[in-house]
Amino acid sequence: MVLRFLLFAILAFVLWRLLWSGLKGMLEGMGYQPPGGKGQSVGLVRDPVCGTFVLPSRALTSGTGANTRYFCSEKCREDYSHGHSHSHRSNTEETRKKYGE
C-alpha cells in the first residue's frame, strides 16, 4: 500500500514537471517573459572596418549622435579615420580564411 502510494507520488511529480516545462516553453515561445525573469538581451554593434561585433559599452567610438561609429580596437578606429579601412578588411579576411574562421 505504501509502495503504491510512493510510486503514484513519483509518477504525479514527473507528469507535473513534464506538463509545466512544456507549458513554460510554449509561453516563452509566444514571447511571454515572467516578471523579474531573465533580462533583456544586449544589442551588439559591428565594427565598420573589420566586421567584429562588440558591446557598445566596451567599444571605442568615433562621431556623435546618428554618426557614431563603434570600433573593436584603436587600430580599427585609426584605419577608419584615415580612410584605410579596405586594406585592414582584406587583411582580416585573409587571416580568417587562413585559420578557417
N, C-alpha and C positions, 0 to 999 in steps of 0.2 A: 504494500500500500504506500509506504513512504518512498520507495524506489519509483513507483509510478508517478507520484506527485513531483519528485525531483526531475524526472525525465520530462514531464509536462512543463515544468517551470523553465527548464533549459530550452525546450522547443519554443515556448512562448517568447522567451528573450531573443532567440536567434531570429524568429519571424519578425519581431518588433524592430530589430536592428536592420534587417533587410528592407522592410517597408519604409522605415524612416530615412535610410540612406537613399533609397530610390526617390522618395518624395522630395527630399532635400536637393538631390541632383536635378530633378525637373524644375524646381523653383529657381535654382541658380541658373539653369539654362534659359529660363524666361527673363532673367535679369534681376531677380529679387536679391537684395542684399540685406541681411538681418542688421538691425541697429547695433552699433558697436562692434560690427564684424570686421572683416578684412578692410583695410584702407584702399583708397583709390590707387590705381597703377600710376607709375611715374612715366611721363612722356619723355622720350629721348629726342635729341636733335642731331642732325647729321652734319659732320664737318664738310664744308664745300670743297675742300682740297683733296682729302684722302678718302672721304666717304665713311669714316668711322662714326658710329653712334655714341654719343656721350650724354651724361646727365647735364641739364642746363645749369644746375647749381655748382658743378665741378668744372665746367668748360671755360676756356678763355674766350673773351668776346671782343668784337670789333663793331663799331657803329652803335646807334641808339634807336629805340622805337622799332618801327617796322623794318628798319635796315640793319637790325642786329644780326650778326653772324656769330656762330659758335664754333670753336676750334678745339681739337683734342690736345694740341701742343703749341708751343711758341713757334716752332718751325713752320707749322701749317699756317699760323696767323701771319707770319712774316712773308711766306710764299704768296699768300692771298693778297696781302697789301702791296707786294711788289709786282704782282701780275704773273708770277711764275708757277701758278697752280698746275698747269699742264705737265710740266716736267716732273713735278713731285707725284702727280697722279699716275703717270705712266710708270714711274719707278715703283710705286706701291703696287700697281697691277702686276708688274713683272715679278716682284717679290712674292705676291700671293700665288701666282702660277708656279713659281719655283718651289715653294713649300707646300703646295696643294691646299691652300686655304680657300 
